[in-house]
Structures are given as C-alpha cells and as structure tokens.
Amino acid sequence: MPDPLAMRRDAYVTYLYRLDNELRSRDPRRSAQARRSLARLRHSFVEGRQYQAYAIVFGHEPPHDSAEQQVWLLVGGLFALHPLPWKGGAGPRSLGASMGRLHKKLGSPAVERRFTQLLARDKQALPHHLRQTIRLLSAHEVPVHYGRLLDDLVTLLGKDHRGDRASSVRLRWAEEYYLPVSAPTTKNSGEPSTDLPETTQ
C-alpha cells in the first residue's frame, strides 16, 4: 500500500517541477503565474516575508510536524533559486551527485572544499550553506534532484539529525560525490511525475 506521506511529498515536488515547465509556456499568463509563484517561494528566505510562501506550501498538505514543514518551505525556496530538475535515470541522485558533477565540470578544489564544509554543517547552519550551494549549482547549470533532497533534509533537519539515519544520508552524499558521472539521459525515472509535457497553450 502506498505511503500517504511519500505521496504528498511526491505531489509537492511534482508541483514544483510543473512551475519550471510552465515558465516556458507559450501562454504568457501561465509563464507569468509561474514566475509569481517562484518569487513567493523565494521569499521564504526573506525575514518578515516568509508568509508569502505559506499558501503554496500548506496548500500541498505537509504533515503536522513543524520540522518537516520547515523542510518543505526550504526546498520550495531552493527550487525557486534554481529550477533545474535532475534529468538522469535511476542511480546517484543526491546533492552529493550534483556536487560531483560540478566538481568534474570545473575541476576546481574549491568545489570539494565547499562540499566537505556542507557535510560538516549542523542542523542550524545547514540551511544557509544549502542556499549557497544551490546558487553555485545554478551558476553552472548543474541540476538537482529535489525529491531526493526533500527526503534527505527531512532526516538532516529533523529529530534524527544527529543519529544513524543522518549519518547514512551524509555517507551517501559523499559516495555519490566521488562516483564516476554517467552521461545524463532524457528519461526521468527517479522522480515522480517529472516527465511533464511542454505547456503549449
């Protein structure tokens, strides 16, 4: 039987991906609405303006858990900063995989320093460093698997942020950072409802 919470997470990420799709709509009203929604999600990072993102996030029925609700707000804001979803198939899809692509693209030791610093951040500091990391990936057009990121951050920013599950997430990020990068495919098999058709209306 499907997990209702997993289904709600999937539906939220699918909505975010639809915003990216509608940015390229031939209908100016759709593209303008998508831009407005992304702007509201970005305001989740602005002190005193977070409320602008609440209607979007709570409209997708996050669980009655303030820690996970904060993760949904964070992931929505991160997506709005860098609406470039991961297009790869099954396999490495964590933020570590994205940073690994960036490292291989740039060949810069600064990327590895940034990544190891990210792994070391605690629950309080991690959101700030995630914003910096997403901006860096955006600058170099490296995609992010936001469904996997949401699941991982529920662990890293939740009650088990110092436990074994959080250690396993960081270990997977490190493993996928150092794995060889396979060529991206056009099939989206790891993200729910990611293969959205181009909006032509």
Secondary structure, DSSP 8 states (H G I E B T S, - for coil): ---HHHHHHHHHHHHHHHHHHHHT-SSHHHHHHHHHHHHHHHGGGSTT-THHHHHHHHTT---S-HHHHHHHHHHHHHHHH---B----SS--SHHHHHHHHHHHH--HHHHHHHHHHHH--TTTHHHHHHHHHHHHHHTT--B-HHHHHHHHHHHTSTTTTSHHHHHHHHHHHHHHHS------S---SSTT--------
